[in-house]
Amino acid sequence: MITPLVVGNWKMNGGQAASIQLARQIVRLLKNQPMCAEVALAPPFTALASVGQALRQSAIKLAAQNSHWAESGAFTGEVSAPMLGEIGCHYVILGHSERRHVFHESDAMIARKVAPVLAQSMRPIYCVGETLSERRRKKTLNIVTAQLDAALKGLAKGVIDKIEIAYEPVWAIGTGQNATPEQVDQVHSSIRAYLKNSFGDSKGKAVRILYGGSVKPENASILAAIDEVNGFLVGGASLNAESFISIVQAFAPAAK
């Protein structure tokens, strides 16, 4: 049985005081709930250290929203994996749809970030997903496979169990459109087949595949019931503590 993982991606929202307050609210609310999933929070870079302090006495992990592939150098505005490891990050989100489509990060660029994160004993959350145009042209599985190939094809089989995969249909993020359970199941099942074919049945079955397309309390239970959904990458709904906890609780046995 895979322990689900629910990650709150706060994106570019919240200063120090607001981030600490939200983290403490989530810690307090989760304290009285049965732990049905592993939980991580990804605040803005400026709040990573302070949120890390707020999480210190809890089981909630700290995550970063991005990382550069170099350890150091003339990369103005970037943050390296050693820097993130030093302040206690456990996870690093790589290849988020906004990094790909707003900042034009290529598959090759994102793939270079995986090994440095692993080298710092952190776990990459590697995001894949298609645009609306690609889905309409029935290119979804081709696009997702190419994105997986770029980052995972050269990895040793012993490394894959240190990586999380997140499927984010770009067309379902902040657009008001939602992927149907059938659409989610098709892509997650395809990713699972890819992992088993590439890394062997047992290792391929052990990787968590998260879903990240506008997850909300209203659809969380339906999505959590899909066999190959092993967690969520939550955006806007993670900025409200009660909303986020409701999403986490979608993985409670009673909710299934």
N, C-alpha and C positions, 0 to 999 in steps of 0.2 A: 504494500500500500504506500503510495507516494504522499508525503506530507505536503499539502498545498502551500503555496507562497503567494501572499498578497502584498504588493508594493504600492505605496502612495507616492506618486510623482507630482511634487508641488510645482514643478516648472519654475517660471520666473515670478513667483508670488511669495510675498512675506518677507519682512525684514527680521532683525534679530528678535525683537520682543514678540511679534506675532508668531514667529516660527516656534519659539520656545513655548509659548502659551498653547499652541495647537498640539505640539508634541506631548506636553504634559497632560492635556485633556485626553489624548488617545491612550497614553499610558494608564491614566486613572480609569477610563472606561473599560479597557481590556483586562485590567486587574481583576474585575469581578465576573469575567466571562471565561467559559472553558476554552482552552487553547486548541481550536480546531484547525488552525493554520499558522504557519510561520509568517511573521509580519516584518516589513521593512519600510522605512521612510526615506525619501529622497528630497531633502530641502534644497534651496538654492545654495550655491557654493559658499556665499558669505555667511550662511547660517549652519554649515555642516558641523563645525566644532561645537557651537553652543547647543545644537540639537543633540549631538552625540553625548554631551554632558547630561542633558535631560533624560536620555534613554539609558544611561549607565546602569541603573539598578533594575532595569526591566529586561524582558526577553526580546524586545524589539530591536532589530538590526538597523544600522545606518547604511544608506546607499547614496551614491553620487550619480548625477544625471549625465555625466559624460567624462571622458578622459582623453588625453593626447597620447600618441604612440611613443613619443620620446621621453626619456627620463628627465631631461633638462635641455635648455638651449634657447635660441632666439625665436620664441613662439609667443609673441605678445598676446596676452589675454587668455592663454591656455593653462590647463592644470594637468599635471602628470600623475601617473599611477602611484609612484612613491609618495607624492604629496598626500594623496587620498588615503593610502595605507597608513601613513604616519598619524593621521587624525582618527583612525579607527573605522574606516569604511569597510563593510563586509561585502557589499555588492556595488557594481558599477553598470549603469545602463549604457549600452553601446548601440548606435545605429537607430535611435528613435526616429520615427517618421519625420519629426520636425528637423532633426539634424540632416536627414537625407534630402528633404524637399524644400526646406526653407534655407538651409545653409549649404546645400548642394554637396554633401559628403557622399563620395562614391562607395560602392561595394569594396573596392580595393583599399580605400582610405580607412574605412571602418574595420576591415579585417586586420589591419596592422595594429589595431588597439587591443586585440584580444590577448595576445601573448604577454604584453607588459602588465595587464591586469592580473592574469594568472600568476605571473612571477612575483607579485606582491601578496600572494595567498588570498586574493579577493576573487569573487565570483562574478564573471560577466553576465549580464542579462542582455542577450543579443536579440535585437528586434528585427523582424522581417514583416513585409506586407506590401500590398499592391495599391495602386491608385484606382480611381473610378474608371478612368479610361482603359487601364490594363484589364480590369475585371470585365468591362463591357466587351473587350476584344478576346475574352476567354483566355487571358494570359496569366491568371492568378498563380496557378501551380508552377508554371515556368519561371515566373518572377521570384517566387518564394524559394524554389530550388536553387536558382542562380545565386540568391543572397546567402543561402546556407552553404553552397559550394565555396563561395568566396572566403568565408571565415573558417569553415570547419574541415574542408577537404584535406588539408595538410596536417591536421592535428593527429597526434598519437591516440590510440584507442583508450589509453589510460587517463586521458585529459577530459574527455567529453562529460564525465560525471561531475565535473567542476563548473559546468556551464548551464545556465538557464536559457531557454528560448522563449521569446514573446512574439505572438502573432498580432499585428496591428493593421487591420485594413484601413488604409489612409482615408478612404472615403467615408468611414464611419466614426471619425474622430472630430468631435465638435461641429458636426454638420447637421445633426438632427436625424441622420439616417442610421439605422441599426442593422448590423448583420443578423441574419436569421440563424437560429440554432443549427439548421441544416448546413448553411454556409460555413459556420464556424467549425462544425464537426468535420466537414469535408477537408478543410485546410489543415486542421490539427491532426486528423488521421493521416494525411499525406506527409506531414512533418514527422510523425511517429514512424511511418514506413521508411522514410529517408534515413532517420537515425538508426533504425534496426538494420537496414541494409548496409549502412556505412560503418557501423561500430559494433555490430553483433546484437543478437536478440536481447540478452540480459542488460547490457549497457544502454542500448537504445530505448528499452522500456523504462529505464530508471530516470531519464532526463525529464525535468519538469517543463511543460509547455504552457505558458501563461497566455491569457487572452487580454488584449488591450484596446478594444474599440468602444469607447464611451460606455464603460461599465458604470452602472448606477444601482442604487438599492432596488429599483423597480425591475431590473432584468438580471440581477446577480444570481438569484436562485436558479433561474432557468439555464443560465450559462454554466453555473457550477455543476449542474446535473449531467452535462455532456461528458462522456467517458474520458476523452483525451484533454479536457481542460483541467490543468493541475494548479491553477492559480490565476491571479489577475494583476495587470499593470494598470493602476487606476489614476486618472488625471484629475479633472475638476472636482469629482465627488470626494477626493481625499482631502480637500481643503476644509471640509466640515467634519468634525470628529464623530458625531453621531452617524452621519451618512457613511463614513468610512468603516466604522465598526459594524454597521448593518451589512456592508458588503463582505467583510471578513466572516461574519456569522453565516453567510450563505453556504459555507463549507461545513457547518455543524451537522452532525448526523441527522438531527431532527428536521433540518431544512431540506434534506435531500429526498 
